[in-house]
Amino acid sequence: MKPIYGNSVLVKDGKVEQALRKFKKKVMESGLLQDLRDRETYEKPTTARKKKKAAAKNRHRKELAKQSLPKKLY
């Protein structure tokens, strides 16, 4: 049996639905679909920088919220 490379899965005993779920999971984890969506339209470099900076701000805000003490519940 040959080794399987890339985003491919084996269909065992005719279980196509299970193989399809595994394939979709592999594709999502590899980021292939997101990369294709990003390349569909041109994004100006300034817009890309703004998006990256906004995402970094959101990550930082989320990290700070996770570290803060919970609100008093009385």
C-alpha positions in Angstrom: 0.0 0.0 0.0 1.4 3.4 -1.0 1.6 6.2 1.6 -0.9 9.0 1.3 0.4 12.5 0.9 -1.3 15.9 1.1 -5.0 16.4 1.8 -6.3 12.9 1.0 -8.1 10.3 3.0 -8.9 6.6 2.5 -12.5 5.4 2.1 -12.8 2.3 4.2 -15.7 -0.2 3.7 -17.7 2.3 1.6 -18.0 4.9 4.4 -17.9 7.9 2.1 -19.6 10.3 4.6 -17.0 9.6 7.3 -14.2 10.0 4.7 -15.7 13.3 3.5 -15.8 14.6 7.1 -12.2 13.7 7.6 -11.2 15.4 4.4 -13.1 18.6 5.2 -11.3 18.6 8.6 -7.9 18.2 7.0 -8.6 21.0 4.5 -9.8 23.3 7.2 -6.8 22.6 9.4 -4.3 23.2 6.6 -5.8 26.6 5.9 -6.2 25.9 2.2 -9.7 27.3 1.8 -8.9 30.4 3.7 -5.9 31.0 1.5 -8.0 30.6 -1.6 -10.6 33.1 -0.3 -7.9 35.6 0.5 -6.5 35.4 -3.0 -9.9 35.8 -4.7 -9.7 39.6 -4.6 -6.8 42.0 -4.4 -6.3 43.6 -1.0 -4.3 46.8 -0.8 -1.2 46.6 1.5 -2.6 49.3 3.8 -5.9 47.4 4.2 -4.0 44.2 5.0 -1.9 46.1 7.6 -5.1 47.6 9.2 -6.7 44.1 9.4 -3.6 42.6 11.0 -3.4 45.4 13.5 -7.0 45.1 14.4 -6.7 41.4 14.9 -3.7 41.9 17.1 -5.7 44.4 19.2 -8.5 42.0 19.6 -6.1 39.2 20.6 -4.5 41.5 23.2 -7.9 42.6 24.5 -9.0 39.0 24.8 -5.8 38.0 26.6 -6.2 40.9 29.1 -9.9 39.9 29.7 -8.8 36.3 30.4 -6.2 37.5 32.9 -8.5 39.9 34.8 -10.4 38.9 37.9 -14.1 38.0 37.5 -16.8 40.5 38.3 -18.4 40.4 41.7 -21.7 38.5 41.6 -23.5 40.2 44.5 
